[in-house]
């Protein structure tokens, strides 16, 4: 194994990689030597939030690192869309060694996100964007995770462990809790083949999107940062570092786990709105 590039010769898929955390994960895996398939509903999602993409697209950034990459636009909440995305990855690279299911997010209006007032439409949107994208991609990828040491990394949220003082994002957190539970069962099923499945639960991560929506969603306040033991919000590199751990042999005996990347937020009283 190349110590500097432990994923050399390996092939990775990152969903929701058109910007933000997904882009950070894709670039980290490429720097580790992997060829990367960038999947998103909009491969130019980074433009919406004025993200500083250095080479014109995320695919081009990966290629500038000397790795192969293709971009696939797909609605992963649709089973056929997920299957097509995985098929295109296999056609391009021949196998799948790492899949990071990052697509999703708290994408419904914050003002109606509490448990007692969440609308049926919002619940459907969150379920499809977070749970179905993950399940569909895991099902479609599983037959192609053929090499021992292959890794599935699903993204949850710190909200599965801690609530806000107003109970906001109730359904989003609940759906992500379902992702965590699904991942544990996947780990049991795939473990005999040497395949690992784990989750990451990020706290408040300062992506370009979060910064743009901070005022609207009540994010990034001094009171909130004071509630984080490390006294700062997370960066995309903070989460990508844990993706690196879970995607490589560093975590070779770790499966069915959910690693918090929250700065310790769950150790103290719940944050504000």
Phi and psi restraints in degrees (value plus and minus 20) as a CYANA .aco file:
   2 UNK   PHI     -97.4   -57.4
   2 UNK   PSI      94.6   134.6
   3 UNK   PHI     -81.8   -41.8
   3 UNK   PSI     -54.9   -14.9
   4 UNK   PHI     -96.5   -56.5
   4 UNK   PSI     -48.2    -8.2
   5 UNK   PHI    -153.0  -113.0
   5 UNK   PSI      55.6    95.6
   6 UNK   PHI     -86.4   -46.4
   6 UNK   PSI     -33.5     6.5
   7 UNK   PHI    -125.2   -85.2
   7 UNK   PSI      -3.5    36.5
   8 UNK   PHI     -77.9   -37.9
   8 UNK   PSI     113.1   153.1
   9 UNK   PHI      61.4   101.4
   9 UNK   PSI     -19.3    20.7
  10 UNK   PHI    -121.1   -81.1
  10 UNK   PSI     142.2   182.2
  11 UNK   PHI    -146.8  -106.8
  11 UNK   PSI     109.3   149.3
  12 UNK   PHI    -143.4  -103.4
  12 UNK   PSI     132.3   172.3
  13 UNK   PHI    -143.2  -103.2
  13 UNK   PSI     113.5   153.5
  14 UNK   PHI    -146.7  -106.7
  14 UNK   PSI     103.1   143.1
  15 UNK   PHI    -113.2   -73.2
  15 UNK   PSI     136.2   176.2
  16 UNK   PHI      41.8    81.8
  16 UNK   PSI      14.3    54.3
  17 UNK   PHI    -119.7   -79.7
  17 UNK   PSI      -7.3    32.7
  18 UNK   PHI     -95.6   -55.6
  18 UNK   PSI     -19.8    20.2
  19 UNK   PHI     152.2   192.2
  19 UNK   PSI     159.7   199.7
  20 UNK   PHI      40.4    80.4
  20 UNK   PSI    -161.3  -121.3
  21 UNK   PHI     -81.1   -41.1
  21 UNK   PSI     -59.8   -19.8
  22 UNK   PHI     -80.0   -40.0
  22 UNK   PSI     -62.1   -22.1
  23 UNK   PHI     -81.0   -41.0
  23 UNK   PSI     -63.8   -23.8
  24 UNK   PHI     -80.7   -40.7
  24 UNK   PSI     -60.1   -20.1
  25 UNK   PHI     -85.6   -45.6
  25 UNK   PSI     -63.7   -23.7
  26 UNK   PHI     -82.1   -42.1
  26 UNK   PSI     -64.2   -24.2
  27 UNK   PHI     -87.1   -47.1
  27 UNK   PSI     -58.2   -18.2
  28 UNK   PHI     -83.2   -43.2
  28 UNK   PSI     -64.9   -24.9
  29 UNK   PHI     -84.5   -44.5
  29 UNK   PSI     -56.9   -16.9
  30 UNK   PHI     -85.1   -45.1
  30 UNK   PSI     -61.2   -21.2
  31 UNK   PHI     -85.1   -45.1
  31 UNK   PSI     -44.1    -4.1
  32 UNK   PHI    -104.5   -64.5
  32 UNK   PSI     -20.7    19.3
  33 UNK   PHI      89.2   129.2
  33 UNK   PSI     -24.5    15.5
  34 UNK   PHI    -101.3   -61.3
  34 UNK   PSI     127.1   167.1
  35 UNK   PHI     -98.7   -58.7
  35 UNK   PSI     121.9   161.9
  36 UNK   PHI    -150.8  -110.8
  36 UNK   PSI     110.6   150.6
  37 UNK   PHI    -114.8   -74.8
  37 UNK   PSI     101.4   141.4
  38 UNK   PHI    -115.9   -75.9
  38 UNK   PSI      97.3   137.3
  39 UNK   PHI    -139.3   -99.3
  39 UNK   PSI     114.4   154.4
  40 UNK   PHI    -184.1  -144.1
  40 UNK   PSI     136.7   176.7
  41 UNK   PHI     -85.2   -45.2
  41 UNK   PSI     -49.6    -9.6
  42 UNK   PHI    -158.7  -118.7
  42 UNK   PSI      86.6   126.6
  43 UNK   PHI     -87.2   -47.2
  43 UNK   PSI     -35.1     4.9
  44 UNK   PHI    -123.5   -83.5
  44 UNK   PSI       7.5    47.5
  45 UNK   PHI     -77.4   -37.4
  45 UNK   PSI     -49.7    -9.7
  46 UNK   PHI     -79.6   -39.6
  46 UNK   PSI     -49.6    -9.6
  47 UNK   PHI     -85.0   -45.0
  47 UNK   PSI     -53.6   -13.6
  48 UNK   PHI     -80.8   -40.8
  48 UNK   PSI     -49.5    -9.5
  49 UNK   PHI    -134.2   -94.2
  49 UNK   PSI      -4.3    35.7
  50 UNK   PHI      34.1    74.1
  50 UNK   PSI      22.7    62.7
  51 UNK   PHI     -93.9   -53.9
  51 UNK   PSI     126.7   166.7
  52 UNK   PHI    -104.2   -64.2
  52 UNK   PSI      58.0    98.0
  53 UNK   PHI    -107.7   -67.7
  53 UNK   PSI     108.0   148.0
  54 UNK   PHI    -107.9   -67.9
  54 UNK   PSI     -35.7     4.3
  55 UNK   PHI    -149.1  -109.1
  55 UNK   PSI      -1.5    38.5
  56 UNK   PHI      73.8   113.8
  56 UNK   PSI     -41.9    -1.9
  57 UNK   PHI    -186.0  -146.0
  57 UNK   PSI     143.4   183.4
  58 UNK   PHI     -86.4   -46.4
  58 UNK   PSI     -59.1   -19.1
  59 UNK   PHI     -78.7   -38.7
  59 UNK   PSI     -65.3   -25.3
  60 UNK   PHI     -84.9   -44.9
  60 UNK   PSI     -55.4   -15.4
  61 UNK   PHI     -82.3   -42.3
  61 UNK   PSI     -61.6   -21.6
  62 UNK   PHI     -86.8   -46.8
  62 UNK   PSI     -63.4   -23.4
  63 UNK   PHI     -83.7   -43.7
  63 UNK   PSI     -53.0   -13.0
  64 UNK   PHI     -86.5   -46.5
  64 UNK   PSI     -39.4     0.6
  65 UNK   PHI    -105.9   -65.9
  65 UNK   PSI     -19.4    20.6
  66 UNK   PHI      68.7   108.7
  66 UNK   PSI      -5.9    34.1
  67 UNK   PHI    -129.7   -89.7
  67 UNK   PSI     137.7   177.7
  68 UNK   PHI    -101.0   -61.0
  68 UNK   PSI     127.8   167.8
  69 UNK   PHI    -176.5  -136.5
  69 UNK   PSI     127.5   167.5
  70 UNK   PHI    -153.1  -113.1
  70 UNK   PSI     134.5   174.5
  71 UNK   PHI    -129.1   -89.1
  71 UNK   PSI     119.0   159.0
  72 UNK   PHI    -150.7  -110.7
  72 UNK   PSI     101.0   141.0
  73 UNK   PHI    -113.4   -73.4
  73 UNK   PSI     106.7   146.7
  74 UNK   PHI    -178.8  -138.8
  74 UNK   PSI     129.0   169.0
  75 UNK   PHI    -111.7   -71.7
  75 UNK   PSI      80.6   120.6
  76 UNK   PHI     -97.3   -57.3
  76 UNK   PSI     -31.2     8.8
  77 UNK   PHI     -93.4   -53.4
  77 UNK   PSI     -32.8     7.2
  78 UNK   PHI    -117.4   -77.4
  78 UNK   PSI     107.2   147.2
  79 UNK   PHI     -77.6   -37.6
  79 UNK   PSI     -62.5   -22.5
  80 UNK   PHI     -84.4   -44.4
  80 UNK   PSI     -56.8   -16.8
  81 UNK   PHI     -84.3   -44.3
  81 UNK   PSI     -61.8   -21.8
  82 UNK   PHI     -86.0   -46.0
  82 UNK   PSI     -62.2   -22.2
  83 UNK   PHI     -84.3   -44.3
  83 UNK   PSI     -59.2   -19.2
  84 UNK   PHI     -85.4   -45.4
  84 UNK   PSI     -60.1   -20.1
  85 UNK   PHI     -83.2   -43.2
  85 UNK   PSI     -63.7   -23.7
  86 UNK   PHI     -87.5   -47.5
  86 UNK   PSI     -58.0   -18.0
  87 UNK   PHI     -83.3   -43.3
  87 UNK   PSI     -60.0   -20.0
  88 UNK   PHI     -87.0   -47.0
  88 UNK   PSI     -55.6   -15.6
  89 UNK   PHI     -83.7   -43.7
  89 UNK   PSI     -64.4   -24.4
  90 UNK   PHI     -88.0   -48.0
  90 UNK   PSI     -59.2   -19.2
  91 UNK   PHI     -80.3   -40.3
  91 UNK   PSI     -57.7   -17.7
  92 UNK   PHI     -96.7   -56.7
  92 UNK   PSI     -61.5   -21.5
  93 UNK   PHI    -141.1  -101.1
  93 UNK   PSI     -33.8     6.2
  94 UNK   PHI      74.0   114.0
  94 UNK   PSI     -43.9    -3.9
  95 UNK   PHI    -181.1  -141.1
  95 UNK   PSI     149.7   189.7
  96 UNK   PHI    -143.5  -103.5
  96 UNK   PSI     106.6   146.6
  97 UNK   PHI    -130.1   -90.1
  97 UNK   PSI     -49.0    -9.0
  98 UNK   PHI    -160.2  -120.2
  98 UNK   PSI     113.1   153.1
  99 UNK   PHI    -150.1  -110.1
  99 UNK   PSI     106.8   146.8
 100 UNK   PHI    -130.6   -90.6
 100 UNK   PSI      90.1   130.1
 101 UNK   PHI    -110.1   -70.1
 101 UNK   PSI      68.6   108.6
 102 UNK   PHI    -121.7   -81.7
 102 UNK   PSI     -34.8     5.2
 103 UNK   PHI     -79.6   -39.6
 103 UNK   PSI     122.7   162.7
 104 UNK   PHI     109.0   149.0
 104 UNK   PSI    -178.2  -138.2
 105 UNK   PHI     118.4   158.4
 105 UNK   PSI     152.5   192.5
 106 UNK   PHI    -106.0   -66.0
 106 UNK   PSI      64.5   104.5
 107 UNK   PHI    -128.1   -88.1
 107 UNK   PSI     -12.7    27.3
 108 UNK   PHI    -121.9   -81.9
 108 UNK   PSI     143.4   183.4
 109 UNK   PHI     -78.7   -38.7
 109 UNK   PSI     110.2   150.2
 110 UNK   PHI     -85.7   -45.7
 110 UNK   PSI     -49.5    -9.5
 111 UNK   PHI     -88.1   -48.1
 111 UNK   PSI     -36.4     3.6
 112 UNK   PHI    -145.2  -105.2
 112 UNK   PSI      16.5    56.5
 113 UNK   PHI    -121.2   -81.2
 113 UNK   PSI     -17.5    22.5
 114 UNK   PHI     -95.7   -55.7
 114 UNK   PSI     139.9   179.9
 115 UNK   PHI     -78.6   -38.6
 115 UNK   PSI     -58.4   -18.4
 116 UNK   PHI    -105.6   -65.6
 116 UNK   PSI     -31.1     8.9
 117 UNK   PHI    -143.9  -103.9
 117 UNK   PSI     -20.8    19.2
 118 UNK   PHI     -79.0   -39.0
 118 UNK   PSI     113.2   153.2
 119 UNK   PHI    -102.5   -62.5
 119 UNK   PSI     139.6   179.6
 120 UNK   PHI     -81.7   -41.7
 120 UNK   PSI     -58.0   -18.0
 121 UNK   PHI     -84.2   -44.2
 121 UNK   PSI     -62.5   -22.5
 122 UNK   PHI     -85.0   -45.0
 122 UNK   PSI     -60.1   -20.1
 123 UNK   PHI     -81.1   -41.1
 123 UNK   PSI     -63.4   -23.4
 124 UNK   PHI     -82.6   -42.6
 124 UNK   PSI     -64.1   -24.1
 125 UNK   PHI     -80.5   -40.5
 125 UNK   PSI     -67.1   -27.1
 126 UNK   PHI     -87.8   -47.8
 126 UNK   PSI     -58.5   -18.5
 127 UNK   PHI     -83.7   -43.7
 127 UNK   PSI     -66.7   -26.7
 128 UNK   PHI     -86.9   -46.9
 128 UNK   PSI     -63.3   -23.3
 129 UNK   PHI     -91.0   -51.0
 129 UNK   PSI     -49.9    -9.9
 130 UNK   PHI    -129.9   -89.9
 130 UNK   PSI     -68.2   -28.2
 131 UNK   PHI    -103.5   -63.5
 131 UNK   PSI     -71.0   -31.0
 132 UNK   PHI     -85.9   -45.9
 132 UNK   PSI     -56.7   -16.7
 133 UNK   PHI     -80.2   -40.2
 133 UNK   PSI     -62.1   -22.1
 134 UNK   PHI     -87.4   -47.4
 134 UNK   PSI     -70.1   -30.1
 135 UNK   PHI     -82.7   -42.7
 135 UNK   PSI     -66.0   -26.0
 136 UNK   PHI     -80.8   -40.8
 136 UNK   PSI     -61.9   -21.9
 137 UNK   PHI     -90.8   -50.8
 137 UNK   PSI     -58.3   -18.3
 138 UNK   PHI     -84.1   -44.1
 138 UNK   PSI     -63.3   -23.3
 139 UNK   PHI     -83.7   -43.7
 139 UNK   PSI     -62.6   -22.6
 140 UNK   PHI     -92.2   -52.2
 140 UNK   PSI     -51.0   -11.0
 141 UNK   PHI    -102.7   -62.7
 141 UNK   PSI     -49.4    -9.4
 142 UNK   PHI     -71.2   -31.2
 142 UNK   PSI     -64.5   -24.5
 143 UNK   PHI     -85.1   -45.1
 143 UNK   PSI     -36.8     3.2
 144 UNK   PHI    -123.4   -83.4
 144 UNK   PSI     -18.8    21.2
 145 UNK   PHI    -109.0   -69.0
 145 UNK   PSI      53.8    93.8
 146 UNK   PHI    -115.5   -75.5
 146 UNK   PSI     -36.5     3.5
 147 UNK   PHI    -117.4   -77.4
 147 UNK   PSI     112.3   152.3
 148 UNK   PHI     -74.6   -34.6
 148 UNK   PSI     120.7   160.7
 149 UNK   PHI      76.8   116.8
 149 UNK   PSI     -25.0    15.0
 150 UNK   PHI     -83.2   -43.2
 150 UNK   PSI     133.0   173.0
 151 UNK   PHI    -158.8  -118.8
 151 UNK   PSI     114.7   154.7
 152 UNK   PHI    -128.3   -88.3
 152 UNK   PSI     108.0   148.0
 153 UNK   PHI    -144.2  -104.2
 153 UNK   PSI      94.3   134.3
 154 UNK   PHI    -125.3   -85.3
 154 UNK   PSI     121.0   161.0
 155 UNK   PHI    -119.3   -79.3
 155 UNK   PSI     102.9   142.9
 156 UNK   PHI    -125.1   -85.1
 156 UNK   PSI    -155.2  -115.2
 157 UNK   PHI    -178.9  -138.9
 157 UNK   PSI     130.5   170.5
 158 UNK   PHI     -80.3   -40.3
 158 UNK   PSI     -38.1     1.9
 159 UNK   PHI     -85.9   -45.9
 159 UNK   PSI     -31.8     8.2
 160 UNK   PHI     -92.6   -52.6
 160 UNK   PSI     -35.9     4.1
 161 UNK   PHI    -133.0   -93.0
 161 UNK   PSI     -38.7     1.3
 162 UNK   PHI    -165.7  -125.7
 162 UNK   PSI     123.1   163.1
 163 UNK   PHI    -125.1   -85.1
 163 UNK   PSI     144.8   184.8
 164 UNK   PHI    -103.7   -63.7
 164 UNK   PSI     145.7   185.7
 165 UNK   PHI     -89.5   -49.5
 165 UNK   PSI     -37.1     2.9
 166 UNK   PHI    -121.5   -81.5
 166 UNK   PSI     -23.5    16.5
 167 UNK   PHI      53.0    93.0
 167 UNK   PSI       4.4    44.4
 168 UNK   PHI     -92.8   -52.8
 168 UNK   PSI     142.1   182.1
 169 UNK   PHI      40.0    80.0
 169 UNK   PSI      12.5    52.5
 170 UNK   PHI     -82.1   -42.1
 170 UNK   PSI     -67.1   -27.1
 171 UNK   PHI     -92.0   -52.0
 171 UNK   PSI     -60.2   -20.2
 172 UNK   PHI     -75.9   -35.9
 172 UNK   PSI     -68.3   -28.3
 173 UNK   PHI     -83.6   -43.6
 173 UNK   PSI     -58.2   -18.2
 174 UNK   PHI     -85.8   -45.8
 174 UNK   PSI     -61.6   -21.6
 175 UNK   PHI     -84.8   -44.8
 175 UNK   PSI     -61.4   -21.4
 176 UNK   PHI     -86.3   -46.3
 176 UNK   PSI     -51.9   -11.9
 177 UNK   PHI     -83.3   -43.3
 177 UNK   PSI     -55.7   -15.7
 178 UNK   PHI     -85.1   -45.1
 178 UNK   PSI     -56.5   -16.5
 179 UNK   PHI     -81.3   -41.3
 179 UNK   PSI     -62.7   -22.7
 180 UNK   PHI     -81.4   -41.4
 180 UNK   PSI     -66.1   -26.1
 181 UNK   PHI     -86.0   -46.0
 181 UNK   PSI     -60.2   -20.2
 182 UNK   PHI     -80.7   -40.7
 182 UNK   PSI     -61.0   -21.0
 183 UNK   PHI     -83.1   -43.1
 183 UNK   PSI     -57.3   -17.3
 184 UNK   PHI     -83.5   -43.5
 184 UNK   PSI     -62.5   -22.5
 185 UNK   PHI     -85.8   -45.8
 185 UNK   PSI     -58.0   -18.0
 186 UNK   PHI     -82.4   -42.4
 186 UNK   PSI     -58.5   -18.5
 187 UNK   PHI     -82.7   -42.7
 187 UNK   PSI     -60.4   -20.4
 188 UNK   PHI     -85.5   -45.5
 188 UNK   PSI     -62.7   -22.7
 189 UNK   PHI     -87.3   -47.3
 189 UNK   PSI     -64.8   -24.8
 190 UNK   PHI    -109.5   -69.5
 190 UNK   PSI     -33.4     6.6
 191 UNK   PHI     -74.1   -34.1
 191 UNK   PSI     -62.9   -22.9
 192 UNK   PHI     -79.7   -39.7
 192 UNK   PSI     -40.6    -0.6
 193 UNK   PHI    -112.1   -72.1
 193 UNK   PSI     -14.1    25.9
 194 UNK   PHI      60.2   100.2
 194 UNK   PSI      -2.8    37.2
 195 UNK   PHI    -123.3   -83.3
 195 UNK   PSI     113.5   153.5
 196 UNK   PHI    -125.2   -85.2
 196 UNK   PSI     130.1   170.1
 197 UNK   PHI    -158.4  -118.4
 197 UNK   PSI     104.2   144.2
 198 UNK   PHI    -160.9  -120.9
 198 UNK   PSI     147.5   187.5
 199 UNK   PHI    -140.6  -100.6
 199 UNK   PSI     138.2   178.2
 200 UNK   PHI    -144.4  -104.4
 200 UNK   PSI     113.2   153.2
 201 UNK   PHI    -132.5   -92.5
 201 UNK   PSI      76.3   116.3
 202 UNK   PHI     -97.8   -57.8
 202 UNK   PSI     129.7   169.7
 203 UNK   PHI    -106.3   -66.3
 203 UNK   PSI    -165.8  -125.8
 204 UNK   PHI     -97.3   -57.3
 204 UNK   PSI      91.9   131.9
 205 UNK   PHI    -128.5   -88.5
 205 UNK   PSI     110.7   150.7
 206 UNK   PHI    -102.2   -62.2
 206 UNK   PSI      54.7    94.7
 207 UNK   PHI    -102.8   -62.8
 207 UNK   PSI     148.5   188.5
 208 UNK   PHI     -80.7   -40.7
 208 UNK   PSI     -57.8   -17.8
 209 UNK   PHI     -85.0   -45.0
 209 UNK   PSI     -65.9   -25.9
 210 UNK   PHI     -82.8   -42.8
 210 UNK   PSI     -61.1   -21.1
 211 UNK   PHI     -82.2   -42.2
 211 UNK   PSI     -60.1   -20.1
 212 UNK   PHI     -88.0   -48.0
 212 UNK   PSI     -51.8   -11.8
 213 UNK   PHI    -120.8   -80.8
 213 UNK   PSI     -14.5    25.5
 214 UNK   PHI     -75.6   -35.6
 214 UNK   PSI     -70.1   -30.1
 215 UNK   PHI     -84.7   -44.7
 215 UNK   PSI     -63.2   -23.2
 216 UNK   PHI     -82.7   -42.7
 216 UNK   PSI     -58.2   -18.2
 217 UNK   PHI    -122.5   -82.5
 217 UNK   PSI     -13.0    27.0
 218 UNK   PHI      47.6    87.6
 218 UNK   PSI      20.2    60.2
 219 UNK   PHI    -129.1   -89.1
 219 UNK   PSI     133.0   173.0
 220 UNK   PHI      58.8    98.8
 220 UNK   PSI       2.9    42.9
 221 UNK   PHI     -98.0   -58.0
 221 UNK   PSI     136.6   176.6
 222 UNK   PHI     -77.7   -37.7
 222 UNK   PSI     -54.9   -14.9
 223 UNK   PHI     -84.9   -44.9
 223 UNK   PSI     -57.0   -17.0
 224 UNK   PHI     -89.0   -49.0
 224 UNK   PSI     -64.0   -24.0
 225 UNK   PHI     -86.8   -46.8
 225 UNK   PSI     -49.9    -9.9
 226 UNK   PHI     -88.7   -48.7
 226 UNK   PSI     -39.8     0.2
 227 UNK   PHI    -107.7   -67.7
 227 UNK   PSI     -18.2    21.8
 228 UNK   PHI    -121.0   -81.0
 228 UNK   PSI     100.3   140.3
 229 UNK   PHI     -72.6   -32.6
 229 UNK   PSI     -54.7   -14.7
 230 UNK   PHI    -101.5   -61.5
 230 UNK   PSI     -22.7    17.3
 231 UNK   PHI      38.6    78.6
 231 UNK   PSI      14.6    54.6
 232 UNK   PHI    -178.2  -138.2
 232 UNK   PSI     140.2   180.2
 233 UNK   PHI    -106.4   -66.4
 233 UNK   PSI     144.1   184.1
 234 UNK   PHI     -99.3   -59.3
 234 UNK   PSI     140.9   180.9
 235 UNK   PHI    -132.8   -92.8
 235 UNK   PSI     143.8   183.8
 236 UNK   PHI     -82.4   -42.4
 236 UNK   PSI     -51.4   -11.4
 237 UNK   PHI     -86.9   -46.9
 237 UNK   PSI     -51.4   -11.4
 238 UNK   PHI     -79.9   -39.9
 238 UNK   PSI     -62.2   -22.2
 239 UNK   PHI     -96.2   -56.2
 239 UNK   PSI     -59.9   -19.9
 240 UNK   PHI     -81.7   -41.7
 240 UNK   PSI     -50.8   -10.8
 241 UNK   PHI     -82.8   -42.8
 241 UNK   PSI     -56.1   -16.1
 242 UNK   PHI     -96.3   -56.3
 242 UNK   PSI     -53.8   -13.8
 243 UNK   PHI     -77.8   -37.8
 243 UNK   PSI     -64.6   -24.6
 244 UNK   PHI     -76.1   -36.1
 244 UNK   PSI     -67.1   -27.1
 245 UNK   PHI     -78.6   -38.6
 245 UNK   PSI     -67.4   -27.4
 246 UNK   PHI     -96.0   -56.0
 246 UNK   PSI     -42.1    -2.1
 247 UNK   PHI    -107.1   -67.1
 247 UNK   PSI     -36.1     3.9
 248 UNK   PHI    -131.8   -91.8
 248 UNK   PSI     156.9   196.9
 249 UNK   PHI     -89.8   -49.8
 249 UNK   PSI     -26.1    13.9
 250 UNK   PHI     -77.6   -37.6
 250 UNK   PSI     -48.5    -8.5
 251 UNK   PHI    -130.3   -90.3
 251 UNK   PSI      13.0    53.0
 252 UNK   PHI     -79.7   -39.7
 252 UNK   PSI     -40.0     0.0
 253 UNK   PHI    -139.6   -99.6
 253 UNK   PSI      10.0    50.0
 254 UNK   PHI    -139.3   -99.3
 254 UNK   PSI      99.8   139.8
 255 UNK   PHI    -173.1  -133.1
 255 UNK   PSI     131.1   171.1
 256 UNK   PHI      53.7    93.7
 256 UNK   PSI      -3.2    36.8
 257 UNK   PHI    -122.9   -82.9
 257 UNK   PSI     141.8   181.8
 258 UNK   PHI    -148.0  -108.0
 258 UNK   PSI      93.6   133.6
 259 UNK   PHI    -117.9   -77.9
 259 UNK   PSI     104.2   144.2
 260 UNK   PHI    -100.9   -60.9
 260 UNK   PSI     116.3   156.3
 261 UNK   PHI    -146.0  -106.0
 261 UNK   PSI      56.1    96.1
 262 UNK   PHI    -148.4  -108.4
 262 UNK   PSI     -19.3    20.7
 263 UNK   PHI      49.4    89.4
 263 UNK   PSI      -8.2    31.8
 264 UNK   PHI      69.9   109.9
 264 UNK   PSI      -5.2    34.8
 265 UNK   PHI     -75.9   -35.9
 265 UNK   PSI     -57.5   -17.5
 266 UNK   PHI     -90.6   -50.6
 266 UNK   PSI     -27.0    13.0
 267 UNK   PHI    -103.8   -63.8
 267 UNK   PSI     -31.4     8.6
 268 UNK   PHI    -143.8  -103.8
 268 UNK   PSI    -198.6  -158.6
 269 UNK   PHI     -80.0   -40.0
 269 UNK   PSI     132.0   172.0
 270 UNK   PHI     -76.6   -36.6
 270 UNK   PSI     124.2   164.2
 271 UNK   PHI     -94.7   -54.7
 271 UNK   PSI     156.2   196.2
 272 UNK   PHI     -91.9   -51.9
 272 UNK   PSI    -174.7  -134.7
